[in-house]
């Protein structure tokens, strides 16, 4: 039986490029090579596509060839420029290990849809909604899900710092991880925080701070057939959670401790799992997503954000939660590919 050809895309033009490379390294180390024939496609920070032997920190300096994903359904694969001659490489399924802009906002998903290639993760609509925090909140609210109060500031909008009740969080509305995110304690800090967020997105969201512990849940599956991982919990010593901006994230976070499972009763963890599934379905997710929430003292669960292509690094939360539920990383990779083929 021929092995399925899986295109694993990594890198990309977002601020999470380096994290994406680390995720791809982990997937390359755990994919079942007897079942799958992986093709590793690195995308440089400037947007150049290259097919390479394997992902690594210095992947661009290795033996790479220019590669173009064709939108032609009949081709169903890559055009690889090898010594000035193009060869066609068929792809059965794509696994985009791309985080942030152009990776989980519907852009790459649209290219896969045009090409007719099944792909791991959410479709165009689900990706776009979850990437834009304001859209995700509006859809969630319409489904009866609690969210923070928020305001949007677009590129040419004016604002008055005194209009907000502090503290607030200022975030790029359509960006990944914690890049550009600031906690603002007073009106005198707002302008600088907005300018910082605008380095990553012209659309800025200002959220009312939520009192409560940060919890998350990994969700896997399509439709009603969902598997949820163990609930995790983030305890902050100070500031905000920014693991991907640490100097050595593999050694942990300077200001946070993550517990898997969360230090909560089984009843509370089950409530969080059920809410994660409700959010996942309300926002149109498929394949996988990490749902981040706040658990308040009165038991109210509030949506924080949904990450549709969470990290797969050695220190990432999603695989840790899934592993705690009894699914190994090789099994997870296999299930995601099967789900992609089922959903096409």
C-alpha positions in Angstrom: 0.0 0.0 0.0 1.4 3.4 -1.0 2.0 5.9 1.8 -0.1 9.0 1.9 1.8 12.1 0.8 1.4 14.7 3.5 2.6 18.3 2.9 3.7 19.8 6.2 3.9 23.6 5.9 5.8 25.6 8.5 7.5 28.9 9.1 5.5 31.7 7.4 5.3 35.5 7.5 3.8 36.0 10.9 5.5 37.0 14.2 5.1 33.3 15.2 7.5 32.0 12.5 10.0 30.6 14.9 7.4 28.9 17.0 6.0 27.3 13.8 9.4 25.9 12.9 9.6 24.3 16.4 6.1 22.8 16.0 7.2 21.3 12.6 10.3 19.8 14.2 8.1 18.0 16.8 5.7 16.7 14.1 8.6 15.5 11.9 10.0 13.5 14.9 6.6 11.8 15.7 4.8 11.3 12.4 4.4 7.6 11.4 6.8 7.4 8.4 5.6 3.8 7.6 2.1 5.2 7.0 2.9 8.7 5.7 5.3 10.2 3.2 5.9 13.7 4.5 6.9 16.6 2.3 8.3 19.5 4.3 7.6 22.9 2.9 9.2 25.9 4.7 7.9 29.4 4.1 10.5 32.1 4.8 9.7 35.3 6.7 9.5 37.1 3.3 7.0 34.6 1.9 9.3 32.3 -0.2 8.2 28.7 -0.4 10.9 26.0 -0.3 10.7 22.2 -0.1 13.4 20.9 2.2 14.5 17.6 3.7 13.3 18.2 7.2 12.4 21.2 9.4 15.2 22.5 11.7 16.3 25.8 13.1 18.6 26.5 10.1 16.3 24.9 7.5 16.8 27.7 4.9 20.5 27.0 4.6 20.0 23.3 3.8 19.3 21.5 0.5 16.1 23.3 -0.5 14.2 23.8 -3.8 11.6 26.4 -4.8 8.1 25.0 -4.5 4.7 26.4 -5.5 1.4 25.0 -4.4 -0.8 25.0 -7.5 -4.5 26.2 -7.2 -5.3 23.9 -10.1 -7.4 21.0 -8.8 -6.3 18.7 -11.6 -2.7 19.1 -10.5 -3.5 18.6 -6.9 0.0 19.3 -5.6 3.3 21.2 -5.8 5.4 22.5 -8.7 9.0 22.0 -7.6 11.7 23.9 -9.4 14.7 21.6 -9.5 17.7 22.6 -11.4 15.5 24.9 -13.6 13.2 22.0 -14.4 9.7 21.8 -12.9 8.4 18.6 -11.5 4.9 17.9 -10.2 4.7 16.5 -6.7 1.2 15.1 -5.9 -0.2 15.8 -2.4 -2.9 13.7 -0.7 -3.4 16.0 2.3 -1.9 19.1 3.8 -0.9 19.8 7.4 -0.3 23.5 7.9 1.7 24.0 11.0 1.5 27.7 10.6 0.5 30.0 13.5 -0.8 33.5 13.3 -1.4 35.7 10.3 -1.6 33.9 6.9 -1.5 30.6 8.7 -4.7 30.4 10.7 -6.8 33.3 9.4 -8.3 31.6 6.4 -5.6 32.7 3.9 -3.7 29.4 3.5 -7.0 27.5 3.9 -8.4 29.3 0.9 -5.4 28.2 -1.2 -6.0 24.6 -0.2 -9.7 24.9 -1.0 -8.8 26.2 -4.5 -6.4 23.4 -5.0 -8.8 20.7 -3.9 -6.3 19.4 -1.3 -7.8 18.2 2.0 -6.2 20.0 5.0 -5.8 19.6 8.7 -7.7 22.2 10.8 -10.6 24.6 10.5 -12.1 25.7 7.2 -11.8 29.3 5.8 -14.8 30.6 7.7 -14.0 29.1 11.1 -10.4 30.2 10.7 -11.3 33.8 9.9 -13.8 34.1 12.7 -11.6 32.7 15.4 -8.6 34.8 14.3 -10.5 38.0 14.6 -11.2 38.3 18.3 -14.1 40.8 17.9 -15.9 38.5 15.4 -15.4 35.5 17.6 -16.9 37.4 20.5 -19.9 38.5 18.5 -20.6 34.9 17.3 -20.1 33.5 20.8 -22.4 36.1 22.3 -25.2 35.2 19.8 -24.8 31.6 21.0 -25.2 32.5 24.6 -21.6 32.3 25.5 -20.1 34.9 27.9 -17.3 37.1 26.6 -15.4 40.2 27.9 -16.9 43.6 27.2 -14.9 45.0 24.3 -14.4 48.0 22.0 -12.8 48.1 18.5 -10.4 50.8 17.3 -9.8 50.7 13.5 -7.0 52.4 11.7 -8.4 55.9 11.4 -10.7 55.9 14.5 -10.4 58.4 17.3 -10.7 57.4 20.9 -10.9 59.0 24.3 -8.9 57.3 27.0 -11.4 58.3 29.7 -14.1 56.3 28.0 -12.8 53.0 29.5 -13.0 51.4 32.9 -9.6 50.2 33.8 -7.8 47.8 33.9 -8.2 46.8 30.3 -6.3 44.6 27.9 -5.2 46.1 24.5 -4.6 43.5 21.8 -4.2 43.3 18.0 -7.6 42.0 17.0 -6.1 39.6 14.4 -2.8 38.3 15.6 -1.6 35.2 17.3 -0.1 34.5 20.8 0.6 37.5 23.1 2.6 39.6 20.6 1.4 43.3 21.0 -0.7 42.5 24.0 -0.6 45.0 26.9 -2.4 45.2 30.2 -3.4 48.8 30.8 -4.0 50.0 34.4 -4.9 53.6 33.6 -5.7 56.2 30.9 -2.2 57.5 30.7 -0.9 54.1 29.4 -3.6 53.6 26.7 -2.1 55.5 23.7 1.3 53.6 24.0 -0.5 50.3 24.2 -2.6 51.0 21.2 0.5 51.9 19.2 2.2 48.7 20.3 -0.8 46.6 19.2 -0.8 48.4 15.8 2.6 47.1 15.0 0.8 43.7 14.5 -2.6 44.7 13.2 -4.4 47.9 12.2 -7.5 46.7 14.0 -7.1 46.9 17.8 -9.4 45.4 20.4 -9.8 46.8 24.0 -11.2 44.3 26.4 -12.4 44.7 30.0 -10.1 42.7 32.3 -11.8 39.6 33.6 -11.2 38.4 37.2 -10.7 34.7 37.3 -8.2 31.9 36.7 -7.1 31.2 33.1 -8.0 27.7 31.9 -7.8 26.0 28.5 -9.1 22.9 26.8 -7.9 21.0 23.7 -10.7 19.9 21.4 -10.3 17.4 18.6 -12.8 16.3 16.0 -15.5 17.2 13.6 -19.2 18.0 14.2 -20.6 16.1 17.2 -17.8 13.5 17.4 -15.5 15.5 19.6 -12.7 14.5 22.0 -11.6 16.9 24.7 -8.2 16.8 26.4 -7.5 17.4 30.0 -8.2 21.0 31.2 -5.1 23.0 32.0 -4.7 26.1 34.3 -2.3 29.0 34.1 -1.1 30.7 37.3 0.5 34.0 36.7 3.1 35.5 39.1 2.9 38.8 37.3 2.1 40.3 33.9 0.5 38.3 31.1 1.2 34.8 29.8 3.8 35.1 27.0 5.5 31.7 26.8 6.5 32.1 23.1 8.4 35.3 23.9 10.6 33.7 26.6 14.3 33.4 25.9 14.2 29.6 26.6 10.5 28.6 26.6 11.6 24.9 26.6 12.6 25.5 30.2 9.3 27.0 31.2 7.9 30.5 31.7 9.5 33.2 33.8 6.1 34.5 35.1 3.7 31.6 34.8 3.1 28.0 35.9 0.9 25.7 33.8 -0.9 22.8 35.5 -2.2 19.8 33.6 -4.8 18.8 34.8 -6.0 22.0 36.3 -6.2 22.2 40.1 -9.9 22.1 40.1 -12.6 19.5 41.0 -13.6 16.9 38.3 -17.0 18.6 38.3 -15.5 22.0 37.4 -13.2 20.4 34.8 -16.1 18.7 33.2 -18.1 22.0 33.0 -15.1 23.6 31.3 -14.8 20.7 28.8 -18.5 21.0 27.9 -18.2 24.8 27.4 -15.1 24.3 25.2 -17.1 22.0 23.0 -20.0 24.5 22.9 -17.6 27.3 21.9 -15.8 25.1 19.3 -19.1 24.2 17.6 -20.5 27.8 17.8 -17.5 29.2 16.0 -17.6 26.5 13.3 -14.3 24.8 14.2 -13.3 21.4 12.8 -10.2 19.2 13.2 -8.7 20.9 16.2 -8.6 24.0 18.3 -7.4 25.1 21.8 -10.2 27.0 23.6 -9.0 29.4 26.2 -11.4 30.6 28.9 -11.6 32.3 32.3 -13.2 30.6 35.3 -14.6 33.2 37.7 -15.1 32.8 41.4 -18.9 32.6 40.9 -18.5 29.7 38.5 -19.1 31.8 35.4 -17.0 30.7 32.4 -15.9 33.5 30.0 -14.4 33.0 26.6 -10.9 34.4 26.1 -9.9 33.2 22.6 -9.8 30.2 20.3 -6.5 29.1 18.7 -7.3 27.1 15.5 -3.7 25.9 14.9 -2.2 25.7 18.3 1.5 25.0 18.9 3.0 21.5 18.7 6.3 22.4 20.3 7.7 20.4 23.2 6.3 22.9 25.6 3.0 23.7 23.9 -0.3 23.4 25.8 -2.4 21.6 23.2 -0.4 18.4 22.9 0.1 18.3 26.7 -3.6 18.4 27.3 -4.3 15.7 24.6 -1.5 13.5 26.0 -2.9 13.8 29.5 -6.2 12.5 28.0 -4.3 9.3 26.8 -3.6 10.2 23.2 0.1 10.2 22.2 1.5 12.7 19.7 1.9 10.1 16.9 -1.7 9.1 17.5 -2.8 12.8 17.5 -1.0 13.4 14.2 -2.7 10.3 12.7 -6.2 11.3 13.9 -5.8 14.9 12.5 -4.9 13.6 9.1 -7.8 11.1 9.1 -10.2 13.9 10.1 -8.9 16.1 7.3 -9.6 13.3 4.8 -13.0 12.7 6.2 -14.0 16.4 6.1 -13.0 17.0 2.5 
